Amino acid sequence: MSEVKTVRATMRAWAIDAYGGPEWMQLRRLPVPEPGPGDVLIEMSGAEVGDWDIMVREGEWPMGR
């Protein structure tokens, strides 16, 4: 049987407020998203920053701003 965990009200997340260098990034405490019907909420303990993150931050993502 699967274990049911209590969901925290907030999470830590890096936010980018404007295009530019890393000075526009801030670590914030944000509300945990509420899953909708058919959705699954997965707890993560870490994530990786890749080349695409730098491109998005600098406004150079090929799919547009």
Protein Blocks (a to p, Z undefined) as FASTA:
>chain_A
ZZdddddfbdcddddfbgcdfklpccdddddddddehiacdddfbdcddfklmmmmnopa
fnbZZ
